[in-house]
Amino acid sequence: MTEKALRLGTRRSKLAMAQSGHVADAVRQLTGRTVELVEITTYGDTSREHLAQIGGTGVFVAALRDALLAGEVDFAVHSLKDLPTAQHPELTLAAIPKREDPRDVLVAREGVTLDTLPDGARVGTGSPRRMAQLNAYARSHGLTIETVPIRGNIDTRVGYVRKGELDAVVLAAAGLNRIGGTEELTGSLTVDPLSVDAVLPAPGQGALAVECLASNADLVAALAELDDPYTRVAVTAERTLLAALEAGCSAPVGALADLLADGPGHGSHEQTVTEMRLRGVVGTTDGSTLVQLSTTGPVPTSHDEAVALGRELADEMLAKGAAGLMGERAL
Ligand SMILES: NCc1[nH]cc(CCC(=O)O)c1CC(=O)O
């Protein structure tokens, strides 16, 4: 019997095509099924308005979800950080594959890194999270920088630096890596991966989410082959923190859960993963106030344990005044 091809709904951007292509290959390999890509245009792809004005990155997700719910496609791949924290009742995240580099990178004029940003540097980012942390970094180094809201795809953003309109832009490392053209795209520009001690990424950054109808049990089971349990509990803790801080998708919240290893870690001695650390930050976009905390616990072995880790850190951050920093509505 020949099974019908699985239809994977995707946006047409270079990044979305790369992400969908990657997952399509993995699904073909693991299931032996044929996978065809179905292009879907979203409002976020056609609007020139700033994302915060059109309601955040959720706009990218909505059209793909509509296509899933209408039965036009069987599954879809999202950047996890673009997904609202509330799960859609009829859909399920059937797989969260192993995460890529979660960091942000600074793509800057030749020779310029975060450490050597000049006073008055113009840095392109419309993300309140990036603005808050970059401005805080600059302040602590006695500098003033100007953050300039930009949007558009990765090529467009890098273009501002190539054309000399900006000194630097901030992008997700994962996006840059996935479109493959780090060299080709950035040319003589300097690509500086930002230490997560300076800039915590967005919750879920670098991870993908593979979504389908919750009722499609066979497909849910097949896609589960792509799931990485560590990535899933890490991003669950990060997104729980985001939700518990009652932050919208364009809120100035950074979070990263990573595994802490124990043991000598050299020669033939294996390192053993012992704990998971969850770090979180929230701040004002001018960087004058940041609440940055971390908590460490046993590696969660279930969804509920990951949620508990996120809640614990959220409670600590709220006790330190995090809520007061969330009201700001910044571009
Ligand atoms: N904000 C849009 C967006 N959503 C996902 C990525 C990159 C891929 C990822 O973070 O997983 C990007 C681009 C960026 O922030 O530079």
The ligand as a Gaussian input file, in Angstrom:
#p B3LYP/6-31G(d) Opt

LIG

0 1
 N       12.408000      37.117000      15.707000
 C       12.177000      36.294000      14.575000
 C       12.925000      35.011000      14.635000
 N       12.308000      33.866000      15.042000
 C       13.245000      32.874000      15.050000
 C       14.461000      33.393000      14.637000
 C       15.724000      32.648000      14.536000
 C       15.690000      31.190000      14.855000
 C       15.544000      30.862000      16.317000
 O       15.722000      31.711000      17.192000
 O       15.249000      29.703000      16.602000
 C       14.264000      34.747000      14.352000
 C       15.280000      35.699000      13.847000
 C       16.121000      36.366000      14.899000
 O       15.679000      36.578000      16.039000
 O       17.255000      36.759000      14.577000

